[in-house]
Amino acid sequence: MKDINSIMPKIPDMKWGALMNKSPTDEKIDHMNKIFPPNGKWHTVFEEKDQVHIDGKRIWKKDPMSWT
């Protein structure tokens, strides 16, 4: 399987890029600005109901009110 960075176009002065399965909201873009380094690389972000896969790593969505 090829790396996404070898397939996607190189854009000058790009901080980061994301290939997503759902359209991003302003809140999600602000959150991704905090997560991704400004190195010009592309990332895959696939959202499901209870989890998010970022670059192949699963992150569970949890309600902050249910944290102990």
PyMOL Python script that loads the backbone (N, CA, C, O; Angstrom):
from pymol import cmd

cmd.read_pdbstr("""\
ATOM      1  N   MET A   1       0.838  -1.173   0.000  1.00  0.00           N
ATOM      2  CA  MET A   1       0.000   0.000   0.000  1.00  0.00           C
ATOM      3  C   MET A   1       0.891   1.246   0.000  1.00  0.00           C
ATOM      4  O   MET A   1       1.850   1.333   0.767  1.00  0.00           O
ATOM      5  N   LYS A   2       0.567   2.194  -0.856  1.00  0.00           N
ATOM      6  CA  LYS A   2       1.367   3.411  -0.971  1.00  0.00           C
ATOM      7  C   LYS A   2       1.036   4.389   0.147  1.00  0.00           C
ATOM      8  O   LYS A   2      -0.073   4.414   0.682  1.00  0.00           O
ATOM      9  N   ASP A   3       2.031   5.186   0.476  1.00  0.00           N
ATOM     10  CA  ASP A   3       1.840   6.258   1.447  1.00  0.00           C
ATOM     11  C   ASP A   3       1.024   7.368   0.790  1.00  0.00           C
ATOM     12  O   ASP A   3       1.232   7.675  -0.384  1.00  0.00           O
ATOM     13  N   ILE A   4       0.109   7.967   1.528  1.00  0.00           N
ATOM     14  CA  ILE A   4      -0.746   9.021   0.976  1.00  0.00           C
ATOM     15  C   ILE A   4       0.078  10.212   0.490  1.00  0.00           C
ATOM     16  O   ILE A   4      -0.333  10.910  -0.437  1.00  0.00           O
ATOM     17  N   ASN A   5       1.235  10.451   1.105  1.00  0.00           N
ATOM     18  CA  ASN A   5       2.062  11.591   0.712  1.00  0.00           C
ATOM     19  C   ASN A   5       2.732  11.392  -0.642  1.00  0.00           C
ATOM     20  O   ASN A   5       3.148  12.365  -1.271  1.00  0.00           O
ATOM     21  N   SER A   6       2.844  10.137  -1.104  1.00  0.00           N
ATOM     22  CA  SER A   6       3.407   9.901  -2.432  1.00  0.00           C
ATOM     23  C   SER A   6       2.351  10.043  -3.522  1.00  0.00           C
ATOM     24  O   SER A   6       2.691  10.148  -4.700  1.00  0.00           O
ATOM     25  N   ILE A   7       1.071  10.047  -3.142  1.00  0.00           N
ATOM     26  CA  ILE A   7      -0.024  10.130  -4.113  1.00  0.00           C
ATOM     27  C   ILE A   7      -0.591  11.544  -4.220  1.00  0.00           C
ATOM     28  O   ILE A   7      -0.828  12.035  -5.324  1.00  0.00           O
ATOM     29  N   MET A   8      -0.808  12.196  -3.090  1.00  0.00           N
ATOM     30  CA  MET A   8      -1.449  13.514  -3.069  1.00  0.00           C
ATOM     31  C   MET A   8      -0.491  14.591  -3.578  1.00  0.00           C
ATOM     32  O   MET A   8       0.726  14.451  -3.463  1.00  0.00           O
ATOM     33  N   PRO A   9      -1.048  15.669  -4.143  1.00  0.00           N
ATOM     34  CA  PRO A   9      -0.189  16.719  -4.713  1.00  0.00           C
ATOM     35  C   PRO A   9       0.563  17.504  -3.639  1.00  0.00           C
ATOM     36  O   PRO A   9       0.092  17.671  -2.514  1.00  0.00           O
ATOM     37  N   LYS A  10       1.724  17.970  -4.018  1.00  0.00           N
ATOM     38  CA  LYS A  10       2.515  18.831  -3.136  1.00  0.00           C
ATOM     39  C   LYS A  10       2.079  20.271  -3.375  1.00  0.00           C
ATOM     40  O   LYS A  10       2.169  20.765  -4.499  1.00  0.00           O
ATOM     41  N   ILE A  11       1.614  20.941  -2.344  1.00  0.00           N
ATOM     42  CA  ILE A  11       1.121  22.312  -2.445  1.00  0.00           C
ATOM     43  C   ILE A  11       2.106  23.221  -1.716  1.00  0.00           C
ATOM     44  O   ILE A  11       2.401  22.993  -0.543  1.00  0.00           O
ATOM     45  N   PRO A  12       2.623  24.254  -2.399  1.00  0.00           N
ATOM     46  CA  PRO A  12       3.587  25.141  -1.734  1.00  0.00           C
ATOM     47  C   PRO A  12       2.966  25.847  -0.523  1.00  0.00           C
ATOM     48  O   PRO A  12       1.801  26.245  -0.556  1.00  0.00           O
ATOM     49  N   ASP A  13       3.741  25.994   0.521  1.00  0.00           N
ATOM     50  CA  ASP A  13       3.348  26.691   1.758  1.00  0.00           C
ATOM     51  C   ASP A  13       2.150  26.052   2.456  1.00  0.00           C
ATOM     52  O   ASP A  13       1.435  26.733   3.192  1.00  0.00           O
ATOM     53  N   MET A  14       1.917  24.750   2.239  1.00  0.00           N
ATOM     54  CA  MET A  14       0.824  24.052   2.917  1.00  0.00           C
ATOM     55  C   MET A  14       1.290  23.655   4.317  1.00  0.00           C
ATOM     56  O   MET A  14       2.359  23.063   4.469  1.00  0.00           O
ATOM     57  N   LYS A  15       0.486  23.980   5.352  1.00  0.00           N
ATOM     58  CA  LYS A  15       0.817  23.579   6.720  1.00  0.00           C
ATOM     59  C   LYS A  15       0.625  22.077   6.882  1.00  0.00           C
ATOM     60  O   LYS A  15       1.524  21.379   7.351  1.00  0.00           O
ATOM     61  N   TRP A  16      -0.536  21.585   6.498  1.00  0.00           N
ATOM     62  CA  TRP A  16      -0.865  20.171   6.517  1.00  0.00           C
ATOM     63  C   TRP A  16      -2.098  19.970   5.649  1.00  0.00           C
ATOM     64  O   TRP A  16      -2.784  20.935   5.312  1.00  0.00           O
ATOM     65  N   GLY A  17      -2.382  18.744   5.291  1.00  0.00           N
ATOM     66  CA  GLY A  17      -3.574  18.428   4.516  1.00  0.00           C
ATOM     67  C   GLY A  17      -4.252  17.216   5.118  1.00  0.00           C
ATOM     68  O   GLY A  17      -3.608  16.395   5.772  1.00  0.00           O
ATOM     69  N   ALA A  18      -5.556  17.101   4.897  1.00  0.00           N
ATOM     70  CA  ALA A  18      -6.295  15.967   5.449  1.00  0.00           C
ATOM     71  C   ALA A  18      -7.268  15.433   4.409  1.00  0.00           C
ATOM     72  O   ALA A  18      -8.046  16.188   3.826  1.00  0.00           O
ATOM     73  N   LEU A  19      -7.216  14.137   4.186  1.00  0.00           N
ATOM     74  CA  LEU A  19      -8.177  13.440   3.348  1.00  0.00           C
ATOM     75  C   LEU A  19      -9.217  12.868   4.303  1.00  0.00           C
ATOM     76  O   LEU A  19      -8.914  11.988   5.109  1.00  0.00           O
ATOM     77  N   MET A  20     -10.462  13.378   4.207  1.00  0.00           N
ATOM     78  CA  MET A  20     -11.491  13.037   5.188  1.00  0.00           C
ATOM     79  C   MET A  20     -12.686  12.375   4.516  1.00  0.00           C
ATOM     80  O   MET A  20     -12.919  12.571   3.323  1.00  0.00           O
ATOM     81  N   ASN A  21     -13.446  11.586   5.283  1.00  0.00           N
ATOM     82  CA  ASN A  21     -14.659  10.977   4.762  1.00  0.00           C
ATOM     83  C   ASN A  21     -15.896  11.830   5.050  1.00  0.00           C
ATOM     84  O   ASN A  21     -16.976  11.532   4.539  1.00  0.00           O
ATOM     85  N   LYS A  22     -15.760  12.875   5.851  1.00  0.00           N
ATOM     86  CA  LYS A  22     -16.850  13.819   6.126  1.00  0.00           C
ATOM     87  C   LYS A  22     -16.306  15.231   5.994  1.00  0.00           C
ATOM     88  O   LYS A  22     -15.126  15.472   6.250  1.00  0.00           O
ATOM     89  N   SER A  23     -17.157  16.161   5.596  1.00  0.00           N
ATOM     90  CA  SER A  23     -16.669  17.540   5.460  1.00  0.00           C
ATOM     91  C   SER A  23     -16.357  18.130   6.833  1.00  0.00           C
ATOM     92  O   SER A  23     -17.086  17.903   7.799  1.00  0.00           O
ATOM     93  N   PRO A  24     -15.263  18.891   6.907  1.00  0.00           N
ATOM     94  CA  PRO A  24     -14.838  19.435   8.197  1.00  0.00           C
ATOM     95  C   PRO A  24     -15.635  20.667   8.605  1.00  0.00           C
ATOM     96  O   PRO A  24     -16.113  21.428   7.764  1.00  0.00           O
ATOM     97  N   THR A  25     -15.762  20.841   9.901  1.00  0.00           N
ATOM     98  CA  THR A  25     -16.358  22.057  10.452  1.00  0.00           C
ATOM     99  C   THR A  25     -15.217  22.956  10.923  1.00  0.00           C
ATOM    100  O   THR A  25     -14.070  22.516  11.000  1.00  0.00           O
ATOM    101  N   ASP A  26     -15.523  24.189  11.233  1.00  0.00           N
ATOM    102  CA  ASP A  26     -14.499  25.109  11.740  1.00  0.00           C
ATOM    103  C   ASP A  26     -13.878  24.575  13.032  1.00  0.00           C
ATOM    104  O   ASP A  26     -12.675  24.710  13.255  1.00  0.00           O
ATOM    105  N   GLU A  27     -14.706  23.973  13.871  1.00  0.00           N
ATOM    106  CA  GLU A  27     -14.217  23.416  15.134  1.00  0.00           C
ATOM    107  C   GLU A  27     -13.230  22.271  14.881  1.00  0.00           C
ATOM    108  O   GLU A  27     -12.205  22.176  15.557  1.00  0.00           O
ATOM    109  N   LYS A  28     -13.537  21.399  13.906  1.00  0.00           N
ATOM    110  CA  LYS A  28     -12.639  20.284  13.597  1.00  0.00           C
ATOM    111  C   LYS A  28     -11.322  20.783  13.014  1.00  0.00           C
ATOM    112  O   LYS A  28     -10.266  20.228  13.313  1.00  0.00           O
ATOM    113  N   ILE A  29     -11.372  21.818  12.190  1.00  0.00           N
ATOM    114  CA  ILE A  29     -10.150  22.374  11.608  1.00  0.00           C
ATOM    115  C   ILE A  29      -9.275  22.980  12.698  1.00  0.00           C
ATOM    116  O   ILE A  29      -8.056  22.811  12.676  1.00  0.00           O
ATOM    117  N   ASP A  30      -9.880  23.682  13.650  1.00  0.00           N
ATOM    118  CA  ASP A  30      -9.115  24.231  14.777  1.00  0.00           C
ATOM    119  C   ASP A  30      -8.459  23.111  15.583  1.00  0.00           C
ATOM    120  O   ASP A  30      -7.314  23.239  16.016  1.00  0.00           O
ATOM    121  N   HIS A  31      -9.195  22.007  15.783  1.00  0.00           N
ATOM    122  CA  HIS A  31      -8.660  20.868  16.529  1.00  0.00           C
ATOM    123  C   HIS A  31      -7.508  20.212  15.761  1.00  0.00           C
ATOM    124  O   HIS A  31      -6.498  19.843  16.360  1.00  0.00           O
ATOM    125  N   MET A  32      -7.654  20.065  14.440  1.00  0.00           N
ATOM    126  CA  MET A  32      -6.592  19.460  13.637  1.00  0.00           C
ATOM    127  C   MET A  32      -5.362  20.362  13.569  1.00  0.00           C
ATOM    128  O   MET A  32      -4.242  19.862  13.456  1.00  0.00           O
ATOM    129  N   ASN A  33      -5.548  21.685  13.637  1.00  0.00           N
ATOM    130  CA  ASN A  33      -4.402  22.598  13.687  1.00  0.00           C
ATOM    131  C   ASN A  33      -3.547  22.329  14.921  1.00  0.00           C
ATOM    132  O   ASN A  33      -2.329  22.506  14.885  1.00  0.00           O
ATOM    133  N   LYS A  34      -4.185  21.898  16.019  1.00  0.00           N
ATOM    134  CA  LYS A  34      -3.459  21.589  17.250  1.00  0.00           C
ATOM    135  C   LYS A  34      -2.781  20.219  17.177  1.00  0.00           C
ATOM    136  O   LYS A  34      -1.733  20.008  17.787  1.00  0.00           O
ATOM    137  N   ILE A  35      -3.384  19.286  16.427  1.00  0.00           N
ATOM    138  CA  ILE A  35      -2.870  17.916  16.359  1.00  0.00           C
ATOM    139  C   ILE A  35      -1.722  17.775  15.364  1.00  0.00           C
ATOM    140  O   ILE A  35      -0.679  17.210  15.695  1.00  0.00           O
ATOM    141  N   PHE A  36      -1.907  18.285  14.144  1.00  0.00           N
ATOM    142  CA  PHE A  36      -0.957  18.042  13.061  1.00  0.00           C
ATOM    143  C   PHE A  36       0.165  19.070  13.051  1.00  0.00           C
ATOM    144  O   PHE A  36      -0.090  20.266  13.200  1.00  0.00           O
ATOM    145  N   PRO A  37       1.405  18.619  12.876  1.00  0.00           N
ATOM    146  CA  PRO A  37       2.520  19.568  12.781  1.00  0.00           C
ATOM    147  C   PRO A  37       2.499  20.279  11.428  1.00  0.00           C
ATOM    148  O   PRO A  37       2.013  19.715  10.448  1.00  0.00           O
ATOM    149  N   PRO A  38       3.009  21.489  11.361  1.00  0.00           N
ATOM    150  CA  PRO A  38       3.007  22.236  10.094  1.00  0.00           C
ATOM    151  C   PRO A  38       4.166  21.812   9.190  1.00  0.00           C
ATOM    152  O   PRO A  38       5.054  22.612   8.895  1.00  0.00           O
ATOM    153  N   ASN A  39       4.154  20.534   8.747  1.00  0.00           N
ATOM    154  CA  ASN A  39       5.257  20.006   7.950  1.00  0.00           C
ATOM    155  C   ASN A  39       4.881  19.759   6.489  1.00  0.00           C
ATOM    156  O   ASN A  39       5.686  19.209   5.737  1.00  0.00           O
ATOM    157  N   GLY A  40       3.679  20.152   6.074  1.00  0.00           N
ATOM    158  CA  GLY A  40       3.269  20.008   4.682  1.00  0.00           C
ATOM    159  C   GLY A  40       2.848  18.610   4.283  1.00  0.00           C
ATOM    160  O   GLY A  40       2.712  18.336   3.091  1.00  0.00           O
ATOM    161  N   LYS A  41       2.635  17.711   5.239  1.00  0.00           N
ATOM    162  CA  LYS A  41       2.243  16.341   4.917  1.00  0.00           C
ATOM    163  C   LYS A  41       0.732  16.178   4.954  1.00  0.00           C
ATOM    164  O   LYS A  41       0.018  16.931   5.618  1.00  0.00           O
ATOM    165  N   TRP A  42       0.264  15.166   4.217  1.00  0.00           N
ATOM    166  CA  TRP A  42      -1.151  14.817   4.186  1.00  0.00           C
ATOM    167  C   TRP A  42      -1.442  13.781   5.262  1.00  0.00           C
ATOM    168  O   TRP A  42      -0.579  12.975   5.608  1.00  0.00           O
ATOM    169  N   HIS A  43      -2.666  13.808   5.791  1.00  0.00           N
ATOM    170  CA  HIS A  43      -3.108  12.864   6.812  1.00  0.00           C
ATOM    171  C   HIS A  43      -4.475  12.318   6.411  1.00  0.00           C
ATOM    172  O   HIS A  43      -5.256  13.003   5.751  1.00  0.00           O
ATOM    173  N   THR A  44      -4.759  11.075   6.817  1.00  0.00           N
ATOM    174  CA  THR A  44      -6.077  10.494   6.583  1.00  0.00           C
ATOM    175  C   THR A  44      -6.880  10.580   7.874  1.00  0.00           C
ATOM    176  O   THR A  44      -6.390  10.235   8.949  1.00  0.00           O
ATOM    177  N   VAL A  45      -8.120  11.046   7.753  1.00  0.00           N
ATOM    178  CA  VAL A  45      -9.009  11.192   8.909  1.00  0.00           C
ATOM    179  C   VAL A  45     -10.354  10.586   8.526  1.00  0.00           C
ATOM    180  O   VAL A  45     -11.076  11.143   7.699  1.00  0.00           O
ATOM    181  N   PHE A  46     -10.694   9.435   9.131  1.00  0.00           N
ATOM    182  CA  PHE A  46     -11.963   8.779   8.869  1.00  0.00           C
ATOM    183  C   PHE A  46     -12.770   8.737  10.155  1.00  0.00           C
ATOM    184  O   PHE A  46     -12.355   8.138  11.148  1.00  0.00           O
ATOM    185  N   GLU A  47     -13.934   9.383  10.121  1.00  0.00           N
ATOM    186  CA  GLU A  47     -14.796   9.479  11.298  1.00  0.00           C
ATOM    187  C   GLU A  47     -15.897   8.441  11.242  1.00  0.00           C
ATOM    188  O   GLU A  47     -16.510   8.216  10.199  1.00  0.00           O
ATOM    189  N   GLU A  48     -16.136   7.816  12.376  1.00  0.00           N
ATOM    190  CA  GLU A  48     -17.269   6.925  12.560  1.00  0.00           C
ATOM    191  C   GLU A  48     -18.063   7.450  13.748  1.00  0.00           C
ATOM    192  O   GLU A  48     -17.714   8.473  14.336  1.00  0.00           O
ATOM    193  N   LYS A  49     -19.131   6.742  14.095  1.00  0.00           N
ATOM    194  CA  LYS A  49     -20.009   7.224  15.158  1.00  0.00           C
ATOM    195  C   LYS A  49     -19.287   7.351  16.499  1.00  0.00           C
ATOM    196  O   LYS A  49     -19.424   8.365  17.184  1.00  0.00           O
ATOM    197  N   ASP A  50     -18.519   6.328  16.877  1.00  0.00           N
ATOM    198  CA  ASP A  50     -17.899   6.326  18.201  1.00  0.00           C
ATOM    199  C   ASP A  50     -16.375   6.355  18.180  1.00  0.00           C
ATOM    200  O   ASP A  50     -15.740   6.246  19.229  1.00  0.00           O
ATOM    201  N   GLN A  51     -15.776   6.504  16.984  1.00  0.00           N
ATOM    202  CA  GLN A  51     -14.319   6.540  16.903  1.00  0.00           C
ATOM    203  C   GLN A  51     -13.854   7.300  15.672  1.00  0.00           C
ATOM    204  O   GLN A  51     -14.614   7.512  14.726  1.00  0.00           O
ATOM    205  N   VAL A  52     -12.589   7.705  15.703  1.00  0.00           N
ATOM    206  CA  VAL A  52     -11.961   8.409  14.587  1.00  0.00           C
ATOM    207  C   VAL A  52     -10.646   7.700  14.302  1.00  0.00           C
ATOM    208  O   VAL A  52      -9.908   7.359  15.227  1.00  0.00           O
ATOM    209  N   HIS A  53     -10.350   7.478  13.025  1.00  0.00           N
ATOM    210  CA  HIS A  53      -9.075   6.889  12.619  1.00  0.00           C
ATOM    211  C   HIS A  53      -8.239   7.993  11.990  1.00  0.00           C
ATOM    212  O   HIS A  53      -8.612   8.544  10.954  1.00  0.00           O
ATOM    213  N   ILE A  54      -7.111   8.319  12.613  1.00  0.00           N
ATOM    214  CA  ILE A  54      -6.195   9.338  12.097  1.00  0.00           C
ATOM    215  C   ILE A  54      -4.892   8.635  11.751  1.00  0.00           C
ATOM    216  O   ILE A  54      -4.210   8.098  12.624  1.00  0.00           O
ATOM    217  N   ASP A  55      -4.557   8.646  10.469  1.00  0.00           N
ATOM    218  CA  ASP A  55      -3.347   7.982   9.962  1.00  0.00           C
ATOM    219  C   ASP A  55      -3.269   6.532  10.434  1.00  0.00           C
ATOM    220  O   ASP A  55      -2.194   6.047  10.785  1.00  0.00           O
ATOM    221  N   GLY A  56      -4.411   5.840  10.443  1.00  0.00           N
ATOM    222  CA  GLY A  56      -4.448   4.433  10.802  1.00  0.00           C
ATOM    223  C   GLY A  56      -4.514   4.145  12.289  1.00  0.00           C
ATOM    224  O   GLY A  56      -4.569   2.979  12.682  1.00  0.00           O
ATOM    225  N   LYS A  57      -4.509   5.162  13.121  1.00  0.00           N
ATOM    226  CA  LYS A  57      -4.595   4.960  14.570  1.00  0.00           C
ATOM    227  C   LYS A  57      -6.005   5.295  15.046  1.00  0.00           C
ATOM    228  O   LYS A  57      -6.556   6.344  14.714  1.00  0.00           O
ATOM    229  N   ARG A  58      -6.577   4.381  15.833  1.00  0.00           N
ATOM    230  CA  ARG A  58      -7.949   4.554  16.310  1.00  0.00           C
ATOM    231  C   ARG A  58      -7.974   5.419  17.559  1.00  0.00           C
ATOM    232  O   ARG A  58      -7.190   5.217  18.486  1.00  0.00           O
ATOM    233  N   ILE A  59      -8.888   6.388  17.571  1.00  0.00           N
ATOM    234  CA  ILE A  59      -9.106   7.254  18.725  1.00  0.00           C
ATOM    235  C   ILE A  59     -10.588   7.169  19.061  1.00  0.00           C
ATOM    236  O   ILE A  59     -11.442   7.488  18.233  1.00  0.00           O
ATOM    237  N   TRP A  60     -10.885   6.737  20.278  1.00  0.00           N
ATOM    238  CA  TRP A  60     -12.273   6.595  20.701  1.00  0.00           C
ATOM    239  C   TRP A  60     -12.848   7.948  21.073  1.00  0.00           C
ATOM    240  O   TRP A  60     -12.179   8.761  21.711  1.00  0.00           O
ATOM    241  N   LYS A  61     -14.093   8.190  20.672  1.00  0.00           N
ATOM    242  CA  LYS A  61     -14.802   9.402  21.087  1.00  0.00           C
ATOM    243  C   LYS A  61     -15.468   9.102  22.422  1.00  0.00           C
ATOM    244  O   LYS A  61     -16.192   8.115  22.560  1.00  0.00           O
ATOM    245  N   LYS A  62     -15.221   9.944  23.382  1.00  0.00           N
ATOM    246  CA  LYS A  62     -15.838   9.769  24.699  1.00  0.00           C
ATOM    247  C   LYS A  62     -16.495  11.072  25.100  1.00  0.00           C
ATOM    248  O   LYS A  62     -16.012  12.156  24.774  1.00  0.00           O
ATOM    249  N   ASP A  63     -17.588  10.955  25.802  1.00  0.00           N
ATOM    250  CA  ASP A  63     -18.276  12.117  26.336  1.00  0.00           C
ATOM    251  C   ASP A  63     -17.531  12.588  27.584  1.00  0.00           C
ATOM    252  O   ASP A  63     -17.387  11.817  28.533  1.00  0.00           O
ATOM    253  N   PRO A  64     -17.051  13.843  27.607  1.00  0.00           N
ATOM    254  CA  PRO A  64     -16.311  14.322  28.791  1.00  0.00           C
ATOM    255  C   PRO A  64     -17.106  14.217  30.088  1.00  0.00           C
ATOM    256  O   PRO A  64     -16.511  14.122  31.162  1.00  0.00           O
ATOM    257  N   MET A  65     -18.426  14.233  30.014  1.00  0.00           N
ATOM    258  CA  MET A  65     -19.246  14.133  31.223  1.00  0.00           C
ATOM    259  C   MET A  65     -19.181  12.727  31.820  1.00  0.00           C
ATOM    260  O   MET A  65     -19.467  12.550  33.004  1.00  0.00           O
ATOM    261  N   SER A  66     -18.804  11.713  31.009  1.00  0.00           N
ATOM    262  CA  SER A  66     -18.751  10.346  31.516  1.00  0.00           C
ATOM    263  C   SER A  66     -17.371   9.983  32.066  1.00  0.00           C
ATOM    264  O   SER A  66     -17.186   8.882  32.584  1.00  0.00           O
ATOM    265  N   TRP A  67     -16.391  10.905  31.960  1.00  0.00           N
ATOM    266  CA  TRP A  67     -15.056  10.632  32.487  1.00  0.00           C
ATOM    267  C   TRP A  67     -15.103  10.589  34.010  1.00  0.00           C
ATOM    268  O   TRP A  67     -15.866  11.325  34.637  1.00  0.00           O
ATOM    269  N   THR A  68     -14.293   9.733  34.594  1.00  0.00           N
ATOM    270  CA  THR A  68     -14.241   9.664  36.059  1.00  0.00           C
ATOM    271  C   THR A  68     -12.928  10.171  36.573  1.00  0.00           C
ATOM    272  O   THR A  68     -12.704  10.189  37.784  1.00  0.00           O
TER     273      THR A  68
END
""", "prot")
cmd.dss("prot")
cmd.show_as("cartoon", "prot")
cmd.util.cbc("prot")
cmd.orient("prot")
